[in-house]
Amino acid sequence: MKGRPEQLFPLFGEMETLQGVGPKTAEHFAQLNIIAPRDLLYSLPHGVVDRRRRASIAGLELPATATVEVTVGQHRPARNKGGAYRIDLTDQDTEFQLVFFHGRSRYLTAQLPEGSRRIVSGKLELFDGAAQMVHPDYMLPLAEADEIPEFEPVYRLTHGITQKTMYKAVQSALTRLPDLAEWIDPSFKAKKNWAGWQDAMVAAHAPAGLDDLLADAPMRERLAYDELFAHQLTLAIARSVEREQPGRPSVATGKLQSKVLAALPYRPTGAQARAIDEISADMARARRMNRLLQGDVGAGKTLVAFMALLVAVEAGGQGVMMAPTEILARQHLEGLQPLANDAGVVLEILTGRDKGRDRKAKLEALQRGDIHILVGTHAVFQQDVAFHDLRLVVVDEQHRFGVRQRMELAEKGQRADVLVMTATPIPRSLALTQYGDMEVSVLDEKPPGRKPIKTAIISTERMSEVVDHLRTAIAEGRQCYWVCPLVEESEVMDLTAADARFKHLRAVLGEEVVGLVHGQMPPQDKDAAMAAFQQGRTRVLVATTVIEVGVNVPNASIMVIERAEIFGLAQLHQLRGRVGRGSAESTCLLMYQPPLTEGGRKRLEVLRQSEDGFVIAETDLQMRGAGDVIGTAQSGLPRFQIADLERQADLMAIAQSDARALMTADPDLSGTRGRAARTLLWLLRQDEAIRLISVG
């Protein structure tokens, strides 16, 4: 099955083959990304007009759409140029007027001869106490009355396309629906009581009221599931092709791990122990590991990742840990060094700063296998970096690292295992969408000894009190982050905002005390500002959100976030996690600019009440939507035409397990249901997946 199945040909033909669509209209349709009848069918109506016939307009609350049988009365052509042409009509009980601007007598007398019976349908309004219908949508002889649908679907339009054109084109496309074999699991379909694809599509374009437009209306839900299932099937195929790549079993001996565990001042949490077991089991298998380690701020991902790296070393190989920035790479080095000392393994760092002889020596040691674990930035991608025996790649903060880089890095080792860490708790539905090809380990417990962070909501009008509070804290030897808002997505404006706050705080707290770090700075200045804060030389660090990910300053115990109401919840939660890492009581002050909207207040309240990143992320998803939670620009989320990620998370989970089950039972999709599923992939333009499976 190399090309698109023949039964789908009519749906992928030219738009001009549809009724009422000429070359010009086809161009307008392209503006809506509708280039084939199939695209038209997947553009479902978003509204419905009740055009059921009534005997009279009497008693209608105007304005309203009405469809009524009338007798045509007197024509009253416009008296002056640009005036209105009026026609008197009488229904069973009362009378009203049709109004036409620029109405042409010849046309109107032909369409609506005096004394004839007609059906008219359109919007009725009151004007100077009289009911009138301006430019009716329909005016037909009784014999043609069937052309008016009882409920007329309302579609998204663009310049040059009217509801009538759209309706006609859709009706024409619906006549081409092929009868496709069912791809949904029969027992699940029966449980949901869903119609077949063809019937669902017809019904979705014929809503009989507002209820039929809801996401959970059965025909819409069925079509949404098709989209989610096709998406998860694509990920499952990618995953199985990836897994066909032979991995190398790395079996833990526990020799090095036990040394680290013995030296720890606490016992790992249940969640950490579980994640370590899952990862070790994965690494011992003969196929490549591709796993996501998802943990909330402070859940102890570093220890889990280090234990995984030790598995690689125990098996006689090497591990590498990648960080998105030099600051984070150095921080990983500091965090891991004591653990490496306990285990007795050699840990090194490689970044863009390494030059000349120093770099050469490191590369040679790496190639000989004298360095067991390497921490680095993307500098470890460079051509001249070769490992003796790379078995595990740990990638920190996935969203800065695409799938392509994951692959590139894995190429460096003999099919090395991959572990991706993210500190952003992602709601389950989005995790399935974004990382559906990976196995997931979740750390959902806090290690002992982490103190709760006090969170307060405070108006910017009380700025001076906040500054006084800071002055006292600094005198007690504590440190503080002050995060400035992202202003209107413009870095230049952010800078002005951060700069102004920096100057203001220096003026009131003292020049040496306050540092500044922002996105526009050269990297070395940024590093220097961070280092000064980490070493305690500056006490207050004014920053735009560049500090969000992973910076660790245990002495920092106050986090001030200005204009907190314009940040996303997940982002606020990340920022708050920068404090509460030491022994001091920590506070997070969320400053808002009054007046707060209802939504804004609700979001900040969620933060005040909860420190659970997963609860916060779910709330964020409900309140803002999927694109915003992950950041639309780099979200990599598929654009579904019918499915609604926020409201249909449960369907996504079912789609994932169903897709994986189908791939396990029928890896090359050649069985009856497998072939039907291939047709679905073609129908939903997932041709990539089909190519993968033909290759695989």
C-alpha positions as CSV (number, residue, x, y, z in Angstrom):
1,M,0.0,0.0,0.0
2,K,2.4,2.6,-1.2
3,G,0.1,5.5,-2.2
4,R,-3.2,7.0,-1.0
5,P,-6.0,4.4,-1.2
6,E,-8.2,4.8,-4.2
7,Q,-11.5,5.2,-2.3
8,L,-10.1,8.4,-0.8
9,F,-9.4,10.0,-4.3
10,P,-12.8,11.9,-4.5
11,L,-12.0,13.6,-1.2
12,F,-8.6,14.7,-2.3
13,G,-9.7,16.0,-5.7
14,E,-9.7,19.7,-6.8
15,M,-12.1,22.0,-5.0
16,E,-13.5,23.1,-8.4
17,T,-15.1,19.7,-8.8
18,L,-17.6,20.7,-6.2
19,Q,-21.0,22.4,-6.9
20,G,-20.8,26.2,-7.0
21,V,-17.0,26.3,-6.8
22,G,-15.1,28.0,-9.6
23,P,-11.4,28.9,-9.9
24,K,-12.0,32.3,-8.0
25,T,-13.9,30.7,-5.2
26,A,-11.3,27.9,-4.9
27,E,-8.7,30.6,-4.3
28,H,-10.9,32.1,-1.5
29,F,-11.3,28.6,0.0
30,A,-7.5,28.3,0.0
31,Q,-7.4,31.3,2.4
32,L,-9.2,29.0,4.9
33,N,-6.6,26.3,4.3
34,I,-9.3,24.3,2.4
35,I,-7.6,22.9,-0.7
36,A,-9.5,19.6,-1.1
37,P,-13.1,18.4,-0.3
38,R,-11.6,16.5,2.6
39,D,-10.6,19.8,4.3
40,L,-14.0,21.2,3.8
41,L,-15.6,18.2,5.5
42,Y,-13.3,18.7,8.5
43,S,-14.3,22.4,8.8
44,L,-17.4,21.7,11.0
45,P,-20.1,24.3,11.5
46,H,-19.7,26.5,14.6
47,G,-23.3,27.7,14.7
48,V,-26.8,26.8,13.6
49,V,-29.8,28.8,12.3
50,D,-33.3,27.6,13.0
51,R,-35.1,27.9,9.7
52,R,-38.2,25.7,10.6
53,R,-41.3,27.0,8.8
54,R,-43.9,29.0,10.8
55,A,-47.4,30.0,9.8
56,S,-46.9,33.6,10.9
57,I,-44.4,36.0,12.3
58,A,-47.0,37.2,14.8
59,G,-45.7,36.9,18.4
60,L,-42.0,36.5,17.4
61,E,-39.6,38.4,19.6
62,L,-37.6,40.5,17.1
63,P,-34.9,40.6,15.8
64,A,-35.2,36.9,14.8
65,T,-34.7,34.6,11.8
66,A,-38.0,33.5,10.4
67,T,-39.2,31.3,7.6
68,V,-42.7,31.9,6.6
69,E,-45.2,31.4,3.6
70,V,-46.5,34.7,2.3
71,T,-48.7,36.3,-0.3
72,V,-46.8,39.0,-2.3
73,G,-48.5,42.4,-2.2
74,Q,-47.6,45.8,-3.7
75,H,-44.1,46.7,-4.9
76,R,-42.9,50.2,-3.9
77,P,-39.7,51.1,-5.9
78,A,-37.3,53.6,-4.4
79,R,-38.3,57.2,-5.0
80,N,-34.7,58.5,-5.2
81,K,-31.3,57.0,-6.1
82,G,-29.9,55.0,-3.2
83,G,-33.3,54.6,-1.5
84,A,-35.0,51.4,-0.5
85,Y,-37.2,49.2,-2.7
86,R,-40.0,47.8,-0.6
87,I,-42.5,44.9,-1.1
88,D,-45.5,44.3,1.1
89,L,-46.1,40.8,2.2
90,T,-48.9,39.1,4.2
91,D,-48.6,35.8,6.1
92,Q,-51.5,33.9,7.7
93,D,-52.0,36.6,10.5
94,T,-50.1,39.7,9.8
95,E,-48.1,41.8,7.4
96,F,-44.5,42.9,7.0
97,Q,-42.2,44.3,4.3
98,L,-39.2,43.0,2.3
99,V,-36.6,45.7,1.8
100,F,-33.9,45.9,-0.9
101,F,-31.2,48.5,-1.3
102,H,-30.2,49.0,-5.0
103,G,-33.1,46.7,-5.8
104,R,-33.8,46.2,-9.5
105,S,-37.4,46.4,-10.5
106,R,-37.2,43.9,-13.4
107,Y,-35.5,41.3,-11.3
108,L,-37.8,41.7,-8.3
109,T,-41.1,41.7,-10.2
110,A,-39.9,38.5,-12.0
111,Q,-38.9,36.8,-8.7
112,L,-41.9,38.0,-6.6
113,P,-44.9,38.8,-8.9
114,E,-47.8,40.5,-7.1
115,G,-50.3,38.1,-5.8
116,S,-48.0,35.1,-5.9
117,R,-47.3,32.7,-3.0
118,R,-43.7,32.4,-1.8
119,I,-41.6,31.1,1.0
120,V,-39.2,33.8,2.4
121,S,-36.6,33.3,5.1
122,G,-34.3,35.8,6.7
123,K,-33.7,38.1,9.6
124,L,-36.7,40.1,10.7
125,E,-36.2,43.4,12.5
126,L,-38.4,46.2,13.8
127,F,-38.0,49.6,12.1
128,D,-40.2,52.5,13.2
129,G,-42.6,50.0,14.8
130,A,-43.0,48.0,11.6
131,A,-41.5,44.5,10.9
132,Q,-39.2,44.3,7.9
133,M,-36.8,41.7,6.4
134,V,-33.8,43.3,4.6
135,H,-32.4,41.3,1.8
136,P,-33.9,37.9,2.7
137,D,-31.6,34.8,2.5
138,Y,-34.3,32.8,0.6
139,M,-37.3,33.7,-1.5
140,L,-38.6,30.7,-3.3
141,P,-41.8,29.4,-5.0
142,L,-43.6,26.8,-2.8
143,A,-42.5,23.9,-5.1
144,E,-38.8,24.7,-4.2
145,A,-39.3,25.2,-0.5
146,D,-37.4,22.0,0.3
147,E,-34.2,23.8,-0.6
148,I,-34.3,25.6,2.8
149,P,-32.8,23.3,5.5
150,E,-34.8,23.2,8.8
151,F,-31.6,23.9,10.7
152,E,-28.9,25.6,8.6
153,P,-25.3,25.1,9.7
154,V,-23.2,28.3,10.1
155,Y,-19.6,28.0,9.0
156,R,-16.4,30.0,9.4
157,L,-16.1,32.2,6.3
158,T,-13.5,34.4,4.6
159,H,-13.7,37.2,2.1
160,G,-15.5,36.0,-1.1
161,I,-17.3,33.1,0.5
162,T,-20.9,33.3,1.7
163,Q,-22.7,30.9,4.0
164,K,-24.7,29.8,0.9
165,T,-21.5,29.0,-1.1
166,M,-20.1,27.1,1.9
167,Y,-23.3,25.2,2.5
168,K,-23.6,24.2,-1.1
169,A,-20.0,23.1,-1.4
170,V,-20.2,21.0,1.8
171,Q,-23.4,19.3,0.6
172,S,-21.7,18.5,-2.6
173,A,-18.6,17.1,-0.8
174,L,-20.9,15.0,1.5
175,T,-22.2,13.1,-1.6
176,R,-18.6,11.8,-2.1
177,L,-18.2,10.2,1.3
178,P,-16.8,6.7,0.7
179,D,-17.8,3.8,2.9
180,L,-14.7,3.2,4.9
181,A,-13.8,0.1,7.0
182,E,-14.0,0.9,10.8
183,W,-10.6,1.7,12.5
184,I,-12.0,2.2,16.0
185,D,-11.9,-0.7,18.4
186,P,-15.3,-2.4,18.1
187,S,-16.0,-2.8,21.8
188,F,-15.0,0.8,22.6
189,K,-17.2,2.1,19.7
190,A,-20.1,0.0,21.0
191,K,-19.6,1.3,24.6
192,K,-19.6,4.9,23.3
193,N,-22.6,4.1,21.1
194,W,-20.9,6.0,18.2
195,A,-22.0,5.9,14.6
196,G,-19.6,4.9,11.7
197,W,-17.3,7.6,10.2
198,Q,-19.6,8.3,7.2
199,D,-22.8,8.8,9.3
200,A,-20.9,10.8,11.9
201,M,-19.6,13.2,9.2
202,V,-23.1,13.6,7.7
203,A,-24.6,14.3,11.1
204,A,-21.9,16.7,12.2
205,H,-22.8,18.9,9.2
206,A,-26.5,18.7,10.0
207,P,-26.8,20.1,13.6
208,A,-30.4,20.2,14.8
209,G,-29.8,22.6,17.6
210,L,-27.0,24.1,19.8
211,D,-26.4,20.8,21.6
212,D,-25.2,19.3,18.4
213,L,-22.3,21.8,18.3
214,L,-20.9,20.8,21.7
215,A,-17.6,18.8,21.9
216,D,-19.3,15.9,23.5
217,A,-22.1,15.6,21.0
218,P,-21.7,11.9,19.9
219,M,-21.0,12.5,16.2
220,R,-18.4,15.3,17.0
221,E,-16.8,13.2,19.8
222,R,-16.4,10.3,17.3
223,L,-14.7,12.5,14.8
224,A,-12.5,14.1,17.5
225,Y,-11.4,10.6,18.6
226,D,-10.4,9.8,15.0
227,E,-8.0,12.8,15.1
228,L,-6.6,11.9,18.5
229,F,-6.2,8.2,17.5
230,A,-4.5,9.1,14.3
231,H,-2.1,11.4,16.2
232,Q,-1.3,8.7,18.8
233,L,-0.9,6.1,16.1
234,T,1.7,8.3,14.4
235,L,3.6,8.6,17.7
236,A,3.3,4.9,18.3
237,I,4.7,4.2,14.8
238,A,7.6,6.6,15.4
239,R,8.1,4.9,18.7
240,S,8.2,1.4,17.3
241,V,10.5,2.4,14.5
242,E,12.8,4.0,17.0
243,R,12.7,0.9,19.1
244,E,13.5,-1.3,16.2
245,Q,16.9,0.5,16.4
246,P,18.9,-2.1,18.4
247,G,19.9,-0.7,21.7
248,R,22.6,-2.2,24.0
249,P,21.7,-3.7,27.3
250,S,23.4,-1.9,30.2
251,V,22.9,-4.0,33.3
252,A,23.5,-2.4,36.7
253,T,25.7,-4.2,39.2
254,G,24.7,-1.8,42.0
255,K,28.3,-1.5,43.0
256,L,28.5,2.3,42.5
257,Q,24.9,3.0,43.2
258,S,25.1,1.4,46.7
259,K,28.1,3.7,47.6
260,V,26.0,6.8,46.8
261,L,22.9,5.6,48.6
262,A,25.0,4.8,51.7
263,A,26.5,8.3,51.7
264,L,23.1,10.1,51.3
265,P,21.9,11.8,54.5
266,Y,18.3,10.8,53.7
267,R,16.5,7.9,52.0
268,P,15.2,8.5,48.4
269,T,11.4,9.0,48.3
270,G,9.2,6.2,47.0
271,A,8.8,8.1,43.7
272,Q,12.6,8.4,43.3
273,A,13.1,4.7,44.0
274,R,10.3,3.8,41.6
275,A,11.8,5.9,38.8
276,I,15.3,4.5,39.4
277,D,13.9,1.0,39.1
278,E,12.0,1.8,35.9
279,I,15.0,3.4,34.3
280,S,17.4,0.6,35.3
281,A,15.0,-2.0,33.9
282,D,14.7,-0.1,30.6
283,M,18.5,0.2,30.3
284,A,18.9,-3.5,30.8
285,R,16.8,-4.3,27.8
286,A,18.2,-4.9,24.3
287,R,16.3,-2.0,22.8
288,R,16.9,1.7,23.2
289,M,15.4,3.5,26.1
290,N,13.4,6.7,25.3
291,R,12.1,7.9,28.6
292,L,10.8,11.2,30.1
293,L,11.5,12.0,33.7
294,Q,9.0,14.5,34.8
295,G,9.3,16.0,38.3
296,D,8.1,19.0,40.1
297,V,10.5,21.7,41.3
298,G,12.6,20.1,44.1
299,A,11.4,16.6,43.6
300,G,14.9,15.3,43.3
301,K,15.4,14.6,39.6
302,T,19.2,15.1,39.8
303,L,19.6,12.1,42.1
304,V,17.5,9.9,39.8
305,A,19.5,11.0,36.7
306,F,22.8,10.4,38.4
307,M,21.7,6.9,39.4
308,A,20.9,6.2,35.7
309,L,24.3,7.6,34.7
310,L,25.9,5.2,37.2
311,V,24.1,2.2,35.5
312,A,25.9,3.2,32.3
313,V,29.3,3.3,34.1
314,E,28.6,0.0,36.0
315,A,28.0,-1.6,32.7
316,G,31.4,-0.5,31.5
317,G,30.3,2.6,29.6
318,Q,30.0,6.3,29.8
319,G,27.1,8.8,30.3
320,V,26.6,12.4,29.3
321,M,24.3,15.0,30.8
322,M,23.3,17.9,28.6
323,A,22.1,21.2,29.8
324,P,20.7,24.1,27.7
325,T,23.0,26.8,29.1
326,E,26.5,27.0,30.5
327,I,25.1,28.3,33.9
328,L,23.0,25.1,34.2
329,A,25.8,22.8,33.1
330,R,28.1,24.3,35.8
331,Q,25.3,23.9,38.3
332,H,24.8,20.2,37.4
333,L,28.6,19.8,37.8
334,E,28.4,21.3,41.4
335,G,25.3,19.2,42.3
336,L,26.8,16.0,40.9
337,Q,30.4,16.4,42.1
338,P,29.8,15.2,45.7
339,L,27.8,12.2,44.4
340,A,30.5,11.4,41.9
341,N,33.1,11.5,44.8
342,D,30.9,9.1,46.8
343,A,30.8,6.7,43.9
344,G,34.4,7.1,43.0
345,V,33.7,8.0,39.3
346,V,35.4,10.7,37.1
347,L,33.1,13.6,36.3
348,E,34.1,16.3,33.8
349,I,32.5,19.3,32.1
350,L,32.8,20.4,28.5
351,T,31.4,23.7,27.3
352,G,32.1,26.3,24.6
353,R,34.6,27.9,27.0
354,D,37.0,25.0,26.7
355,K,39.7,26.0,24.3
356,G,43.1,24.8,23.1
357,R,45.2,22.4,25.2
358,D,42.7,22.1,27.9
359,R,40.0,21.0,25.5
360,K,42.3,18.6,23.7
361,A,43.2,16.9,26.9
362,K,39.6,16.4,27.9
363,L,38.7,15.0,24.4
364,E,41.5,12.5,24.7
365,A,40.5,11.4,28.1
366,L,36.9,11.1,26.9
367,Q,38.0,8.9,24.0
368,R,40.1,6.7,26.2
369,G,37.2,6.2,28.6
370,D,39.0,7.9,31.5
371,I,36.1,10.3,31.9
372,H,33.0,8.3,33.1
373,I,30.4,11.0,33.1
374,L,30.5,14.2,31.1
375,V,28.4,17.3,31.8
376,G,28.0,19.8,29.0
377,T,26.1,22.2,26.8
378,H,25.5,21.6,23.1
379,A,29.3,21.8,22.7
380,V,29.2,18.0,23.1
381,F,27.5,17.8,19.7
382,Q,30.6,19.0,17.9
383,Q,32.3,16.8,15.3
384,D,35.5,16.2,17.2
385,V,33.9,15.0,20.4
386,A,34.1,11.2,20.5
387,F,33.3,8.8,23.4
388,H,35.0,5.6,24.3
389,D,31.6,3.9,24.9
390,L,28.6,6.2,25.3
391,R,25.6,4.3,26.7
392,L,23.3,7.0,28.2
393,V,22.4,10.5,27.3
394,V,20.5,12.6,29.8
395,V,18.9,15.7,28.4
396,D,17.8,18.5,30.7
397,E,14.7,20.6,29.9
398,Q,13.4,19.0,26.8
399,H,11.6,21.9,25.3
400,R,14.9,23.6,24.3
401,F,16.0,20.3,22.8
402,G,14.2,19.0,19.7
403,V,13.8,15.3,18.8
404,R,16.4,15.9,16.1
405,Q,19.1,16.8,18.6
406,R,18.1,13.8,20.8
407,M,18.7,11.6,17.7
408,E,22.0,13.3,16.8
409,L,23.4,12.7,20.3
410,A,22.3,9.1,20.4
411,E,24.1,8.6,17.1
412,K,27.4,9.4,19.0
413,G,27.0,6.3,21.1
414,Q,26.3,2.8,19.8
415,R,22.6,3.5,20.0
416,A,22.7,5.1,23.4
417,D,19.7,5.2,25.7
418,V,18.0,8.6,26.1
419,L,16.5,10.0,29.3
420,V,14.9,13.5,29.1
421,M,14.3,15.5,32.3
422,T,11.7,18.2,32.6
423,A,10.9,20.3,35.6
424,T,7.7,21.5,34.1
425,P,4.8,19.5,35.3
426,I,2.8,18.9,32.2
427,P,-0.8,17.9,32.5
428,R,-1.3,14.3,31.4
429,S,-3.2,15.1,28.2
430,L,-0.4,17.4,27.0
431,A,2.3,15.1,28.0
432,L,0.6,12.4,25.9
433,T,0.4,14.9,23.0
434,Q,4.0,16.1,23.2
435,Y,5.9,13.1,24.5
436,G,3.5,10.4,23.4
437,D,6.4,8.4,21.8
438,M,8.2,8.2,25.2
439,E,7.8,6.2,28.4
440,V,7.2,8.5,31.4
441,S,8.4,8.4,35.0
442,V,6.9,10.9,37.3
443,L,8.4,12.2,40.6
444,D,5.4,13.3,42.5
445,E,6.8,13.5,46.1
446,K,9.0,16.1,47.7
447,P,12.2,14.8,49.4
448,P,12.2,15.2,53.2
449,G,13.4,18.5,54.6
450,R,12.1,20.9,51.9
451,K,10.2,23.6,53.7
452,P,7.0,24.9,52.3
453,I,7.2,28.4,50.7
454,K,4.9,31.1,52.0
455,T,3.1,32.8,49.1
456,A,1.4,36.2,49.4
457,I,-0.5,38.3,46.9
458,I,0.1,42.0,47.2
459,S,-0.8,45.1,45.1
460,T,2.0,47.2,43.4
461,E,0.6,50.1,45.4
462,R,2.4,48.6,48.4
463,M,5.8,48.6,46.7
464,S,7.5,50.6,49.4
465,E,6.5,48.1,52.1
466,V,8.0,45.3,49.9
467,V,11.2,47.3,49.6
468,D,11.3,47.8,53.4
469,H,10.8,44.1,53.9
470,L,13.8,43.5,51.6
471,R,16.0,45.9,53.5
472,T,15.4,43.9,56.7
473,A,16.0,40.6,55.0
474,I,19.3,41.8,53.4
475,A,20.4,43.0,56.8
476,E,19.8,39.5,58.1
477,G,22.1,38.1,55.3
478,R,19.4,36.8,53.0
479,Q,19.1,37.1,49.3
480,C,16.3,37.9,46.9
481,Y,15.2,37.5,43.3
482,W,13.1,40.3,41.8
483,V,11.5,39.2,38.5
484,C,10.3,41.9,36.1
485,P,7.4,41.2,33.7
486,L,7.6,40.5,30.0
487,V,6.2,43.6,28.6
488,E,4.1,43.1,25.4
489,E,6.5,40.5,24.1
490,S,9.1,43.1,23.2
491,E,12.5,42.5,24.6
492,V,13.4,46.2,24.3
493,M,10.4,47.2,26.5
494,D,11.3,44.4,29.0
495,L,14.7,45.9,29.2
496,T,13.4,49.3,30.0
497,A,11.1,47.8,32.7
498,A,13.9,45.8,34.3
499,D,16.4,48.6,34.0
500,A,14.1,51.1,35.7
501,R,13.5,48.7,38.6
502,F,17.2,47.9,38.8
503,K,18.0,51.7,39.2
504,H,15.2,52.2,41.6
505,L,16.3,49.3,43.9
506,R,20.0,50.4,43.7
507,A,18.9,53.9,44.8
508,V,17.1,52.6,47.9
509,L,19.1,49.6,48.8
510,G,22.7,50.5,47.8
511,E,24.7,50.2,44.6
512,E,26.8,47.1,45.4
513,V,23.8,45.1,46.6
514,V,21.7,44.9,43.4
515,G,22.6,42.9,40.3
516,L,20.8,42.7,36.9
517,V,20.4,39.9,34.4
518,H,18.3,39.9,31.2
519,G,17.9,38.2,27.9
520,Q,19.7,40.8,25.8
521,M,23.0,40.6,27.8
522,P,26.1,39.0,26.3
523,P,26.5,35.5,27.8
524,Q,29.6,36.3,29.7
525,D,27.9,39.3,31.4
526,K,25.0,37.1,32.2
527,D,27.2,34.5,33.7
528,A,29.1,37.1,35.7
529,A,25.9,38.6,37.1
530,M,24.6,35.1,38.1
531,A,28.0,34.2,39.6
532,A,28.0,37.4,41.7
533,F,24.6,36.5,43.1
534,Q,25.5,32.8,43.6
535,Q,28.6,33.8,45.6
536,G,26.5,36.3,47.6
537,R,28.4,39.4,46.4
538,T,25.0,40.9,45.2
539,R,22.0,40.4,47.5
540,V,19.2,41.2,45.1
541,L,19.1,40.0,41.5
542,V,16.7,41.9,39.2
543,A,15.9,39.6,36.3
544,T,13.6,39.0,33.4
545,T,12.5,35.4,33.2
546,V,15.9,34.1,32.2
547,I,16.3,32.7,35.7
548,E,13.3,30.4,35.3
549,V,15.1,27.1,34.7
550,G,17.1,25.4,37.2
551,V,19.3,28.1,38.9
552,N,20.2,27.0,42.4
553,V,21.1,29.6,45.1
554,P,20.2,28.0,48.5
555,N,20.7,31.3,50.3
556,A,18.0,33.0,48.2
557,S,14.8,32.9,50.2
558,I,12.7,35.7,48.8
559,M,11.1,35.8,45.3
560,V,9.3,39.0,44.2
561,I,7.4,38.7,40.9
562,E,6.1,41.9,39.5
563,R,2.9,42.0,37.5
564,A,2.4,38.3,38.4
565,E,-1.1,38.4,36.9
566,I,0.3,38.5,33.3
567,F,2.4,35.3,33.8
568,G,1.2,31.8,33.2
569,L,0.6,29.7,36.3
570,A,3.2,27.1,35.4
571,Q,5.8,29.8,34.9
572,L,5.0,31.4,38.2
573,H,5.3,28.0,39.9
574,Q,8.7,27.5,38.2
575,L,9.9,30.9,39.4
576,R,8.7,30.3,42.9
577,G,10.7,27.0,42.9
578,R,13.9,29.1,42.7
579,V,13.6,29.8,46.5
580,G,13.0,27.4,49.4
581,R,16.2,25.5,48.6
582,G,18.1,26.3,51.8
583,S,17.4,26.2,55.5
584,A,15.7,29.6,55.8
585,E,11.9,30.2,55.7
586,S,11.1,31.3,52.2
587,T,8.6,33.7,50.8
588,C,7.2,34.4,47.3
589,L,5.5,37.7,46.8
590,L,3.1,37.9,43.8
591,M,2.7,41.6,43.0
592,Y,-0.2,42.6,40.8
593,Q,-1.3,45.8,39.3
594,P,-4.9,46.6,40.3
595,P,-7.6,46.2,39.2
596,L,-7.3,42.4,39.0
597,T,-9.7,40.6,36.6
598,E,-11.7,37.7,38.0
599,G,-9.5,35.2,36.1
600,G,-6.3,36.9,37.3
601,R,-7.4,36.7,40.9
602,K,-8.4,33.1,40.5
603,R,-5.0,32.2,39.0
604,L,-3.0,33.8,41.8
605,E,-5.2,32.2,44.4
606,V,-4.4,28.7,43.0
607,L,-0.7,29.5,43.5
608,R,-1.3,30.7,47.1
609,Q,-3.2,27.5,47.9
610,S,-1.1,24.8,46.2
611,E,2.5,23.9,45.8
612,D,1.7,20.9,43.7
613,G,2.9,21.6,40.2
614,F,0.6,19.0,38.6
615,V,-2.5,20.5,40.2
616,I,-1.3,24.0,39.1
617,A,-0.6,22.8,35.5
618,E,-4.0,21.2,35.2
619,T,-5.7,24.5,36.3
620,D,-3.5,26.4,33.9
621,L,-4.7,24.2,31.1
622,Q,-8.3,24.7,32.0
623,M,-8.0,28.4,32.3
624,R,-5.7,29.3,29.4
625,G,-5.6,26.4,26.9
626,A,-3.0,24.1,25.6
627,G,-0.9,26.4,23.4
628,D,-0.3,28.9,26.2
629,V,0.7,26.3,28.7
630,I,3.6,25.0,26.7
631,G,4.2,28.3,24.9
632,T,2.5,28.3,21.5
633,A,5.5,29.2,19.5
634,Q,7.6,26.2,20.4
635,S,4.8,23.9,21.7
636,G,5.0,21.5,18.8
637,L,1.4,20.6,19.6
638,P,-0.5,19.3,16.6
639,R,-3.4,21.5,15.4
640,F,-6.5,19.5,15.7
641,Q,-9.5,20.6,13.7
642,I,-12.2,19.0,15.8
643,A,-10.6,17.5,19.0
644,D,-10.3,19.8,22.0
645,L,-7.3,19.0,24.1
646,E,-8.5,20.8,27.1
647,R,-11.9,19.1,27.3
648,Q,-11.0,15.7,25.8
649,A,-8.0,14.7,27.8
650,D,-9.6,11.4,28.7
651,L,-10.1,10.5,25.1
652,M,-6.5,11.3,24.4
653,A,-5.4,8.8,27.1
654,I,-7.7,6.1,25.5
655,A,-6.4,6.9,22.1
656,Q,-2.8,6.4,23.3
657,S,-3.4,3.0,24.8
658,D,-5.5,1.9,21.9
659,A,-2.9,3.0,19.3
660,R,-0.1,1.2,21.2
661,A,-2.2,-2.0,21.6
662,L,-2.9,-2.0,17.8
663,M,0.8,-1.5,17.0
664,T,1.7,-4.4,19.4
665,A,-0.9,-6.7,17.8
666,D,-0.3,-5.7,14.2
667,P,3.1,-4.0,13.9
668,D,2.9,-3.4,10.1
669,L,-0.8,-2.6,10.1
670,S,-1.6,-5.3,7.6
671,G,-4.6,-6.9,9.4
672,T,-8.2,-5.9,8.8
673,R,-8.3,-3.1,11.5
674,G,-4.6,-2.2,10.7
675,R,-5.5,-1.5,7.1
676,A,-8.5,0.6,8.1
677,A,-6.1,2.5,10.4
678,R,-3.8,3.2,7.5
679,T,-6.7,4.7,5.6
680,L,-7.4,6.9,8.6
681,L,-3.8,8.1,8.5
682,W,-4.1,9.0,4.8
683,L,-7.5,10.7,5.5
684,L,-6.0,12.9,8.2
685,R,-2.9,13.7,6.2
686,Q,-0.5,11.7,8.4
687,D,1.5,10.5,5.4
688,E,4.8,10.8,7.3
689,A,3.7,7.9,9.6
690,I,2.8,5.7,6.6
691,R,6.2,6.3,5.1
692,L,7.9,5.4,8.4
693,I,6.0,2.2,8.6
694,S,6.8,1.3,5.0
695,V,10.4,1.8,5.7
696,G,10.4,0.1,9.1
